[in-house]
Amino acid sequence: MSVLSKEDAHLVAHARELLTRAARGSVTYTAFLTPREQLLLTRELGFARESCHLVGGYANAERRRMAFLPDYLAELAPDAREAVLAEELAPALVPLRIQGSGYRELTHRDYLGAVLSLGIDRDAIGDILLLDAHSAVLLTDEVMATFLAENLTRAAQDAVRVTRTELPDDFDGGRRFAQVTDTVASPRADAVVAALLSLSRERAQALFAEGRVEVDYEPFFHYDRELAAGATVSVRGYGKFILRSVSERTKKGRCRLVADRYV
C-alpha cells in the first residue's frame, strides 16, 4: 500500500468529511480537481462509489469536482438522479465566456495567467476552453463568476469582457488532437515515449529518470514496464498523449502504435 503525501492525505481527509456531511442529507462537493486528484479520490473512496459523482460542466471535462450524494439521491434511477444533480450543482458549475477585443490572439496561458493574477487559486476554476483566437469559456462557481465578471478586464495586453453563457448539450470542449502512428519494438514505456516524441530510446529513458513522465497523471519512473491502450502519457516540456492502440506483433516482430497528441 502506497503512503500518501501530506497534500494527498489532506485532500482525502477533506473528501471524507464532505462524504460524511452528504450522508446527513445535502449534496457536497470538492473544489475543481486535477485528473490525478480525481483518480486518487476514486481509489481512496471506492467503498462509497455510489455516492461519489465527478462533474465538470460538460461531458469531456478534464478538471472536475467530486460531488457527494446523500442516500436518497444515490438510490434514484440514473435519469432522475442526473436531473436533480444538475439542479443542485448549477451554482458550482457556472460557464463564463471571456471575449477579447480582437487586438491580439489569446492563448490558454493568457487566460489562466489573467485569472491567477487576481489572486484566485487554480482549484477555484475548472477547464478553460478556447472557442477561437479571441474568446474562451471558463467553468467556475457562482461566487467566483460574479467576481470575475467584475474584475477580469484584461488578458495579456488585450481588454476582455466576461459574461455568463450556456453550453449546448453536445458541447465537447473543442479539444483537438493530432494522430501519431509508428512502430515500436514493444509496448515498453521507453519505446512508446521515444516513438511519441521522435527521440532515441536512451533520451526517452533519461526523461523518466528526470521525473518528467506521467502515466495516467501519476509520476512514472518504470520505463521498462509495458503500457496499455487507453493510457494517458504526459511528458513535461513535450506534451500529452492518449495511447489509442498497440497492435500485436507484426511478421517483422514490431508493434504498430496509434496515439492522439493534444494540440
C-alpha positions in Angstrom: 0.0 0.0 0.0 1.5 3.3 -1.0 1.9 6.1 1.6 0.0 9.3 0.7 1.9 12.6 0.6 0.8 15.3 3.1 -1.1 17.1 0.4 -2.9 13.9 -0.8 -3.7 12.9 2.7 -5.3 16.3 3.4 -7.4 16.0 0.2 -8.6 12.6 1.1 -9.5 13.6 4.6 -11.4 16.6 3.3 -13.3 14.4 0.9 -14.2 12.0 3.6 -15.6 14.9 5.6 -17.7 16.0 2.7 -18.9 12.5 2.3 -20.0 12.4 5.9 -21.8 15.7 5.5 -23.6 14.4 2.4 -24.9 11.4 4.4 -26.8 13.9 6.6 -28.9 14.9 3.6 -27.3 17.5 1.4 -25.1 17.4 -1.7 -21.5 18.5 -1.1 -18.6 18.8 -3.5 -14.9 19.5 -3.7 -13.0 22.2 -5.5 -12.0 21.5 -9.1 -9.7 18.5 -9.1 -6.9 17.7 -11.5 -7.2 14.3 -13.3 -4.6 12.8 -10.9 -6.6 14.0 -7.9 -9.8 12.5 -9.3 -8.0 9.2 -9.7 -6.8 9.4 -6.1 -10.2 10.1 -4.6 -11.9 7.5 -6.8 -9.4 4.9 -5.5 -9.5 6.0 -1.8 -13.3 6.4 -1.7 -14.1 3.2 -3.6 -16.1 2.0 -0.7 -18.6 4.8 -1.3 -18.7 4.6 -5.1 -22.4 5.0 -5.4 -22.3 8.3 -3.5 -19.4 9.9 -5.5 -20.0 11.6 -8.8 -17.5 13.6 -10.9 -18.8 16.6 -12.7 -17.1 19.3 -14.7 -19.8 21.2 -16.6 -19.6 19.1 -19.8 -19.1 15.5 -20.8 -15.4 15.6 -21.6 -14.3 17.9 -18.8 -10.7 17.4 -17.6 -10.8 19.3 -14.3 -13.9 18.2 -12.4 -15.4 18.4 -9.0 -16.3 15.3 -7.0 -19.9 15.6 -5.7 -21.0 13.5 -2.8 -24.7 12.4 -2.8 -27.0 11.7 0.1 -28.5 8.2 0.1 -31.9 9.3 -1.2 -30.2 10.8 -4.3 -27.7 8.0 -4.9 -30.6 5.5 -4.9 -32.7 7.3 -7.6 -32.9 6.0 -11.2 -30.0 7.4 -13.3 -32.1 9.8 -15.3 -33.9 11.2 -12.2 -30.6 11.4 -10.3 -28.9 13.4 -13.2 -31.8 15.8 -13.3 -31.7 16.5 -9.6 -27.9 16.7 -9.5 -27.8 19.2 -12.4 -30.1 21.5 -10.4 -28.2 21.0 -7.2 -24.8 21.6 -8.8 -25.8 24.5 -11.1 -24.2 27.1 -8.7 -21.0 25.1 -8.6 -20.6 24.8 -12.4 -21.2 28.2 -14.0 -19.8 28.7 -17.5 -18.4 32.1 -18.4 -17.5 33.5 -21.8 -14.3 35.6 -21.9 -14.3 37.8 -25.0 -11.2 39.7 -26.2 -11.3 42.8 -28.3 -9.7 41.2 -31.3 -6.5 43.2 -30.8 -4.4 40.1 -30.4 -4.8 36.3 -30.3 -5.2 34.9 -26.8 -3.9 31.6 -25.6 -4.9 29.3 -22.8 -1.9 30.6 -20.9 -3.0 34.2 -21.3 -6.4 33.5 -19.8 -5.1 31.4 -17.0 -2.4 34.0 -16.1 -5.0 36.7 -16.1 -7.2 34.8 -13.7 -4.4 33.8 -11.3 -3.1 37.4 -11.3 -6.3 38.3 -9.5 -5.2 36.1 -6.5 -7.5 33.2 -7.4 -6.4 29.7 -6.6 -6.2 27.3 -9.6 -8.7 24.9 -8.0 -11.4 27.6 -7.9 -11.8 27.3 -11.7 -12.3 24.3 -14.0 -11.4 24.0 -17.6 -10.5 27.0 -19.8 -11.5 26.2 -23.3 -10.6 28.2 -26.4 -13.5 28.9 -28.7 -11.5 30.8 -31.2 -8.5 33.2 -31.3 -10.2 35.8 -29.3 -12.6 34.1 -26.9 -12.8 31.3 -24.4 -15.1 29.5 -22.0 -14.2 29.1 -18.3 -16.0 27.0 -15.7 -16.3 28.2 -12.1 -18.8 28.6 -9.2 -21.4 31.3 -8.6 -19.4 33.4 -6.3 -16.3 33.4 -8.5 -18.4 34.0 -11.6 -19.6 37.3 -10.1 -16.1 38.2 -9.0 -14.6 37.6 -12.5 -17.4 39.4 -14.3 -16.5 42.5 -12.2 -12.7 42.2 -12.1 -11.3 40.3 -15.1 -10.8 43.1 -17.6 -7.5 42.2 -19.3 -5.7 39.1 -20.6 -2.2 39.7 -21.7 -2.2 43.1 -23.5 -5.9 42.8 -24.5 -9.1 44.1 -23.0 -11.6 41.4 -22.2 -15.2 41.2 -21.2 -16.7 38.4 -19.1 -20.3 37.3 -19.4 -22.3 34.3 -18.3 -23.2 31.8 -21.0 -24.7 28.4 -21.5 -23.1 25.4 -23.0 -25.0 23.4 -25.6 -25.9 19.8 -24.7 -23.4 18.5 -27.3 -20.5 20.7 -26.2 -17.3 18.7 -26.3 -14.8 21.3 -25.1 -13.4 21.9 -28.6 -10.2 19.9 -27.9 -8.3 18.9 -31.0 -5.9 16.0 -31.5 -3.2 15.1 -34.0 -2.8 11.4 -34.6 0.6 9.9 -34.1 1.4 6.5 -35.7 4.7 4.5 -35.6 6.0 1.0 -35.0 7.8 0.1 -31.8 9.8 -2.9 -30.7 7.5 -3.5 -27.8 4.9 -1.6 -25.7 7.6 -0.8 -23.1 7.1 2.7 -21.8 10.5 3.9 -23.0 9.8 2.6 -26.5 6.4 4.2 -26.6 7.7 7.6 -25.3 10.6 7.5 -27.8 8.1 7.0 -30.6 5.7 9.6 -29.4 8.4 12.3 -29.1 10.6 11.1 -32.0 13.5 10.6 -29.6 16.1 8.0 -29.1 15.4 5.2 -26.6 18.2 6.5 -24.4 16.9 10.0 -24.3 13.4 8.7 -23.5 14.8 6.7 -20.6 16.5 9.9 -19.4 13.1 11.7 -19.3 11.8 9.0 -16.9 14.9 9.4 -14.7 14.4 13.2 -14.7 10.8 12.7 -13.4 9.3 14.3 -16.4 6.9 11.5 -17.4 3.5 10.8 -16.0 1.2 7.9 -16.9 -2.5 8.4 -16.1 -1.5 11.6 -14.2 0.9 9.8 -11.8 4.7 10.2 -11.8 6.1 7.2 -13.7 9.7 6.1 -13.5 9.5 2.4 -14.6 10.5 2.8 -18.3 10.8 -1.0 -18.7 7.1 -1.6 -17.9 4.6 -2.1 -20.7 1.8 0.5 -21.4 -1.7 -0.5 -22.4 -4.2 1.2 -24.8 -6.1 3.9 -23.1 -3.2 5.2 -21.0 -2.6 9.0 -20.9 1.1 9.8 -21.2 2.3 13.3 -20.3 5.9 14.4 -20.7 6.7 17.8 -19.2 8.0 20.1 -21.8 6.8 17.9 -24.7 3.1 17.4 -24.5 0.3 15.0 -23.6 -0.9 11.9 -25.5 -3.6 9.3 -25.3 -2.4 5.9 -26.3 -5.2 4.5 -28.5 -3.8 1.1 -29.5 -0.7 -1.1 -29.6 -1.2 -3.9 -32.1 0.0 -7.5 -31.8 3.5 -8.0 -33.2 3.8 -8.0 -37.0 5.7 -10.5 -39.0 8.7 -8.3 -38.6 8.4 -8.5 -34.8 7.3 -4.9 -34.2 4.1 -3.4 -32.8 2.0 -0.7 -34.5 1.3 2.2 -32.2 -1.5 4.7 -32.6 -1.9 7.7 -30.3 -3.5 11.1 -30.2 -1.5 14.2 -29.2 -3.2 17.1 -27.6 -2.8 20.2 -29.8 
